[in-house]
Amino acid sequence: MADHRTLPLPDYDHLPIGGLESRVRALTAEEVEELLAYERDHADRLPVTQLLTARLDQLRSGAEPTSGDPGALRPEQHGRRSGSPVSPATSPQPMSPPPHGTPDQRGKPKGDRT
């Protein structure tokens, strides 16, 4: 059984599937087999095993590893933030419930109409 520290991809356990898909293209068939065995022994995630099996089939059918850097930064390490920043300056102004009320707060009567 392989140890996670000796796998061909550093921090394999923390890679998102999208990052894994592009990074396995640089691996040899033996390295993909090692990852597949590790995946089956540990998390056994179906999308990951399918991805690794498909890449292994490609390599066995004559595909060559493409140039790439298996040690490249993971997408989540780029230091960029996604989404909109939340702060008091960007928060909406507090509002009162509509006059007809909300499920948790009843509406206020308009007064006596005669």
N, C-alpha and C positions, 0 to 999 in steps of 0.2 A: 504494500500500500504506500503510495507516494505521500510525502510530507509537503504541506503547502509552501514551505520555504524553498523547496527544490523544484517547483513547477517552472515550466518555460516562460510563463507570464507572471511578472511580479504582481502581487496583490490580486491574484486571479479571483479570489473570493469576493472582492469588492467591486469588480468590474460590472457595469451595466451591460445588458445584452447587446445594445447597439455598439458599444465600445469593443466588446469581445468579438463581434462579427468582423470588424475591420482588422483587428489585431491578429486573429488566427490565420489570416492570409499569409503572414510572413513565416509561419511555422512549417516544419517538415511533418511528414506523415507520422513519424515516431513521436514527435512532440504533441501532435494532436491526439494520438492514441493515449499518451500519458495524461493529458487533460481529461479526456473522455473517461478513462478509468477512475481518475480522482473524482470527477463529477458524479459518476454512478455510485461510488462508495460514500459520498458525502451528501450533498443536497439533492442530487438526482432530479434536477429541474428539467421537465420535458422540453421546453423551447431550447435550452442549452444543449441537451443531448442530441436533439434533432440538428441543431446548427453544427455541432462538432462532427456528427456522423456524416452529414452532407459534405462538409469540407474534407473529411477523410476519404469519402468516396471519390471526390474530385481529384485528390492527390493520387489515389490508387489508379485512377483512370488516365493519368499522365499529366495532370495540372502541375505546374511548378509553383513553389512559394514565390510570392511577389516581394519586391523590395519593400521594406517597412521596418519600423523600429518597435519590437515588442515591448520595449521599456519606455515608450513614449508616454507622456502625461495622459492620465485618464481625463475624459471630458469634464468630470466634476471637479478637477483640480485646476482649472484655468483661472480661478479667482474672479470670474465674472458672476454677477448676480443676475438672476432672471426674474421677471415679474416687476411689478411696480413697487417702489419703496413706500413703506408705511411709516408715517410720523404724524405728530399732532398737526403739523402744517398741511399735510395732505389728507387728513381725515375730514369727513363731511361734518357740517354743522349739526348739532343735535336738533331733532325735530319733534314736534308734538304729534301724538297720534291723530288720525283724521277724525272729524267730528262724529262720524258714525261709530267709532271705536275699532278695536282690534279684538281678536279672540281672547286675549288675556287682559284687556282693559276696556271696560264698557264706555260707550259714548256718553257725552254730557247732554242733558236736555237743554233745549233752547229757551225754555221758560214757558210761561203760561200764554197760550195763544187763544184768544177769545174773539 
